[in-house]
Amino acid sequence: MREFPYISGEHLALCDRCARKFYASELRADGEKTGLKVCPDCWDSRHPQREVHAFPNIQSVPWARPERSDVFHFEDEDDYDARQTAADYPKGF
């Protein structure tokens, strides 16, 4: 077990991960979680993937035409208008 001689201006603190006793100057902020003070054995560097910043993913086309409505053409033009659209039919047709 480690002994801690008196050092003026120094105090003892516990590692937030392993709960071992250290001088406060030996503990440092953990790279992953904010607010944790950990010993050198428990310290993890910040993972490089956390430093990647996403850029906007623009998926629109440079130009586009408006969407056309559906047009149905029938052979028997006496019964239906040749330019009748799906919106013109009653529900359930």
LINUR-V759772 format. One record per helix or strand of 3 or more residues. SS is the DSSP state (helix for helix, strand for strand). FROM is the first residue (numbers start at 1). TO is the last residue. If there is no record, write none. Layout:
BEGIN
ss = (SS/SS)
from = (FROM/FROM)
to = (TO/TO)
END
This chain:
BEGIN
ss = (strand/strand/helix/helix/helix)
from = (12/21/24/48/86)
to = (14/23/26/51/88)
END
